[in-house]
């Protein structure tokens, strides 16, 4: 009997994979066996459930080390395959994109933004859609050409808007004839010019205080400009206005003092048509306008709307 035991031990050492549990590495090296093992595990579990095995026995099947190892191995194999596909696609895409970049430089590299915009507007790539966002997708030569065209178009237009926005707001908004005489549509010099308004307004008025901007509202928002210059100006104004409103919303003593001043001023203003003294005041006084916004919209004191009542 002892001799038999020794031979059995030697046999196990010689064929260790047959006598020990197979781990994740083993199944990664043997994917066919991993798939077979998973099928076997699933089949055993279904049989156990249909035969009314206890929860404890079912749990034991679920926790089987070799079943888990096979599943982990197959998951790792699939991940490695996806990564290999992605790497291959990236390598292929880089080659085709590099070629497209070279072609672009030869054909369009000397064009300024206006000339290239005119070309791009009627180019098939303007409405082209591809699967380039998917990691393992390999670009066709057409996809690559359009990817390069779109990239350069965005770069040139962004640079053009940034350059235009360096000009003072008042100067920029008067250049409509230069940019919009022949074409006012999308993807035109006119649209680029209009889109530069916001950045120009931010650059021009970044150091202008709230009270000064308040007095400039009529100039940009009630005058008859051909194009919308009110919106870019208003965005800058409203940001600075909110900073002042927040000050009155958070500081109780300051709010009380300024509200009382504005209330007294409103009593001295003669109402006009359907406008009360308070309504006229907030249209013309930047501080009282901000105090009113803080009272009604931040502090929710509706009874103080248009300075109708004193603070009690």
C-alpha distance (Angstrom), angle and dihedral (degrees) to the residues before:
residue distance angle dihedral
X1 . . .
X2 3.78 . .
X3 3.80 90.4 .
X4 3.79 89.6 52.4
X5 3.80 91.0 51.2
X6 3.78 91.7 50.5
X7 3.81 91.7 49.7
X8 3.79 89.9 48.8
X9 3.82 90.5 51.9
X10 3.78 91.7 48.4
X11 3.80 89.2 49.3
X12 3.79 91.0 53.4
X13 3.77 92.6 49.4
X14 3.80 90.8 49.9
X15 3.78 92.9 48.3
X16 3.79 100.5 29.9
X17 3.78 95.0 159.4
X18 3.77 89.3 61.2
X19 3.82 94.3 49.8
X20 3.82 101.1 39.8
X21 3.78 134.1 55.7
X22 3.78 114.6 -86.2
X23 3.81 111.6 -120.3
X24 3.80 135.0 -153.9
X25 3.79 93.8 -87.4
X26 3.79 91.8 52.9
X27 3.80 92.0 53.5
X28 3.82 92.1 44.0
X29 3.79 87.3 57.1
X30 3.82 90.6 45.4
X31 3.83 107.5 40.2
X32 3.81 93.7 166.5
X33 3.79 90.2 58.8
X34 3.81 89.9 45.8
X35 3.82 91.2 57.1
X36 3.80 91.4 45.7
X37 3.81 91.1 49.3
X38 3.79 92.7 50.6
X39 3.81 90.7 50.7
X40 3.80 89.7 49.2
X41 3.82 91.8 49.6
X42 3.78 92.9 48.6
X43 3.80 91.6 47.4
X44 3.82 91.9 50.1
X45 3.78 91.1 49.8
X46 3.82 93.0 50.5
X47 3.82 90.8 49.0
X48 3.80 91.2 48.7
X49 3.78 92.0 51.7
X50 3.80 94.1 47.0
X51 3.81 91.6 48.7
X52 3.80 92.2 53.8
X53 3.79 99.7 -110.4
X54 3.81 116.8 178.1
X55 3.81 123.0 -98.2
X56 3.78 88.7 -109.8
X57 3.81 91.9 56.1
X58 3.81 91.5 45.9
X59 3.78 90.1 50.0
X60 3.78 89.8 51.6
X61 3.81 90.3 54.6
X62 3.80 91.1 48.4
X63 3.81 90.7 51.7
X64 3.79 95.7 47.4
X65 3.80 105.0 140.0
X66 3.81 96.1 -142.1
X67 3.81 92.0 48.4
X68 3.78 90.4 51.7
X69 3.80 91.9 45.2
X70 3.81 91.5 52.1
X71 3.82 91.8 49.9
X72 3.80 92.7 47.9
X73 3.79 90.8 47.3
X74 3.80 93.4 50.3
X75 3.81 90.4 48.2
X76 3.82 90.4 51.1
X77 3.82 91.1 47.5
X78 3.80 92.0 52.5
X79 3.80 91.2 47.3
X80 3.81 90.7 51.2
X81 3.81 90.2 49.1
X82 3.81 91.3 51.5
X83 3.78 91.6 48.9
X84 3.80 90.9 48.9
X85 3.82 90.4 50.6
X86 3.80 90.5 48.4
X87 3.81 93.1 49.6
X88 3.81 91.3 48.4
X89 3.80 91.5 49.0
X90 3.81 92.3 48.0
X91 3.79 91.1 51.2
X92 3.80 92.1 48.8
X93 3.82 91.7 44.7
X94 3.79 92.9 51.1
X95 3.79 90.7 54.3
X96 3.80 94.0 49.7
X97 3.83 92.5 43.3
X98 3.79 91.6 50.4
X99 3.79 89.0 53.6
X100 3.81 91.2 48.4
X101 3.82 90.4 50.2
X102 3.80 89.7 53.9
X103 3.79 92.0 49.8
X104 3.81 90.9 48.0
X105 3.80 92.4 51.9
X106 3.82 91.4 52.2
X107 3.80 96.0 46.6
X108 3.81 105.2 32.8
X109 3.79 107.6 9.7
X110 3.83 94.6 105.0
X111 3.83 96.5 50.1
X112 3.81 121.9 106.2
X113 3.81 120.4 -135.3
X114 3.81 95.6 -90.7
X115 3.81 94.0 50.3
X116 3.80 93.6 44.7
X117 3.81 91.3 46.9
X118 3.81 89.0 55.9
X119 3.82 90.6 51.6
X120 3.80 93.9 44.9
X121 3.79 94.5 47.8
X122 3.83 91.9 68.8
X123 3.81 97.2 30.1
X124 3.82 119.7 114.7
X125 3.81 89.3 -126.7
X126 3.80 91.6 67.7
X127 3.80 90.5 79.1
X128 3.78 97.6 25.5
X129 3.80 118.4 130.3
X130 3.79 125.8 -168.4
X131 3.81 141.0 170.5
X132 3.79 92.5 -111.9
X133 3.79 90.8 126.2
X134 3.79 91.1 68.0
X135 3.80 112.2 89.4
X136 3.80 98.4 -136.4
X137 3.82 96.9 40.1
X138 3.78 114.2 116.6
X139 3.79 113.6 -143.0
X140 3.76 121.0 -125.8
X141 3.79 118.7 -137.8
X142 3.82 88.0 -102.8
X143 3.83 91.4 51.1
X144 3.80 90.7 49.6
X145 3.79 93.1 48.3
X146 3.80 91.2 52.3
X147 3.81 93.6 44.3
X148 3.80 89.2 55.1
X149 3.81 93.0 44.0
X150 3.81 92.5 51.3
X151 3.78 93.0 46.1
X152 3.79 93.5 51.8
X153 3.79 92.6 42.9
X154 3.81 91.7 55.2
X155 3.81 91.9 46.0
X156 3.81 93.9 49.8
X157 3.81 93.9 45.8
X158 3.81 93.3 46.5
X159 3.80 89.8 50.2
X160 3.81 90.8 48.4
X161 3.82 92.4 51.5
X162 3.80 91.6 47.5
X163 3.82 90.8 50.3
X164 3.81 93.3 48.2
X165 3.81 90.7 46.8
X166 3.81 90.4 61.3
X167 3.81 87.9 74.5
X168 3.81 119.6 89.2
X169 3.80 112.1 -93.5
X170 3.82 95.0 -116.9
X171 3.80 91.7 53.0
X172 3.78 95.5 44.6
X173 3.81 96.8 51.6
X174 3.82 91.0 55.3
X175 3.83 94.2 60.9
X176 3.82 95.8 83.1
X177 3.82 95.4 119.3
X178 3.78 91.1 54.4
X179 3.80 94.0 54.1
X180 3.81 107.4 21.3
X181 3.80 107.0 37.7
X182 3.83 95.7 98.6
X183 3.80 104.9 23.2
X184 3.79 131.5 19.9
X185 3.81 97.3 170.8
X186 3.78 133.8 106.6
X187 3.81 118.2 -65.4
X188 3.79 91.1 23.2
X189 3.83 131.6 121.5
X190 3.80 85.5 -105.5
X191 3.82 92.4 59.3
X192 3.82 91.3 48.0
X193 3.80 90.2 49.8
X194 3.82 92.0 50.6
X195 3.80 92.2 46.6
X196 3.81 89.9 55.7
X197 3.82 91.3 61.9
X198 3.80 95.2 85.7
X199 3.79 96.4 53.5
X200 3.81 90.7 42.9
X201 3.81 90.6 52.6
X202 3.81 90.6 49.8
X203 3.81 91.7 49.2
X204 3.81 94.4 44.2
X205 3.80 99.2 46.0
X206 3.81 101.8 31.8
X207 3.84 91.8 108.3
X208 3.82 96.9 36.2
X209 3.80 113.9 108.8
X210 3.80 124.5 -124.2
X211 3.80 96.5 -108.9
X212 3.80 92.4 54.0
X213 3.80 92.3 47.2
X214 3.81 89.6 49.4
X215 3.80 90.0 60.4
X216 3.81 91.2 48.9
X217 3.82 95.7 58.3
X218 3.79 94.6 93.3
X219 3.78 91.3 52.2
X220 3.81 94.2 59.4
X221 3.80 104.0 23.5
X222 3.79 105.0 38.9
X223 3.79 102.3 31.7
X224 3.79 117.0 93.0
X225 3.79 103.3 -106.6
X226 3.81 115.6 168.8
X227 3.80 90.8 -129.3
X228 3.79 134.0 39.4
X229 3.79 105.4 -87.8
X230 3.80 93.5 148.0
X231 3.81 95.7 75.5
X232 3.82 98.0 56.0
X233 3.81 91.1 43.6
X234 3.82 92.0 46.5
X235 3.79 93.2 52.4
X236 3.80 90.2 57.4
X237 3.82 92.4 43.1
X238 3.81 94.8 47.7
X239 3.79 92.3 51.7
X240 3.81 91.4 55.2
X241 3.79 91.5 40.4
X242 3.79 91.1 55.5
X243 3.79 90.7 54.1
X244 3.82 89.6 57.5
X245 3.81 92.6 44.1
X246 3.80 90.4 51.6
X247 3.78 89.5 53.8
X248 3.82 91.3 57.3
X249 3.78 91.9 41.5
X250 3.81 93.6 55.9
X251 3.81 103.4 35.6
X252 3.82 109.0 68.4
X253 3.80 97.4 -173.1
X254 3.79 93.5 47.8
X255 3.80 90.4 47.4
X256 3.81 92.8 51.0
X257 3.80 93.1 49.0
X258 3.82 95.4 47.4
X259 3.80 94.4 41.4
X260 3.78 91.0 54.2
X261 3.82 91.0 50.3
X262 3.80 91.7 50.1
X263 3.79 92.7 45.5
X264 3.81 90.7 53.7
X265 3.82 90.7 47.4
X266 3.82 91.5 51.1
X267 3.81 90.7 56.2
X268 3.81 90.2 58.3
X269 3.80 94.3 53.3
X270 3.79 116.3 92.3
X271 3.83 111.0 -130.7
X272 3.80 116.8 -115.2
X273 3.82 123.7 -150.4
X274 3.80 105.0 -52.2
X275 3.81 95.6 -14.7
X276 3.80 121.6 99.6
X277 3.78 123.7 -145.1
X278 3.82 89.0 -101.8
X279 3.80 92.8 52.5
X280 3.79 91.5 50.8
X281 3.80 90.1 47.2
X282 3.81 96.3 54.7
X283 3.79 90.4 48.6
X284 3.79 92.0 56.7
X285 3.80 108.5 26.9
X286 3.84 117.6 67.5
X287 3.81 95.5 -160.8
X288 3.80 94.9 47.7
X289 3.80 89.9 45.3
X290 3.82 90.6 55.9
X291 3.83 92.5 43.5
X292 3.81 89.4 51.7
X293 3.82 91.7 50.6
X294 3.81 90.1 49.6
X295 3.82 92.1 49.0
X296 3.79 98.6 47.4
X297 3.80 106.0 28.1
X298 3.81 104.2 27.6
X299 3.80 103.1 30.7
X300 3.85 93.7 30.0
X301 3.82 92.6 -134.9
X302 3.80 96.0 150.7
X303 3.80 93.8 171.0
X304 3.81 87.4 67.9
X305 3.81 93.4 58.8
X306 3.82 111.1 138.0
X307 3.83 88.5 0.0
X308 3.82 90.7 -77.0
X309 3.81 93.0 150.8
X310 3.79 136.9 31.2
X311 3.79 121.5 -117.3
X312 3.81 107.8 -93.3
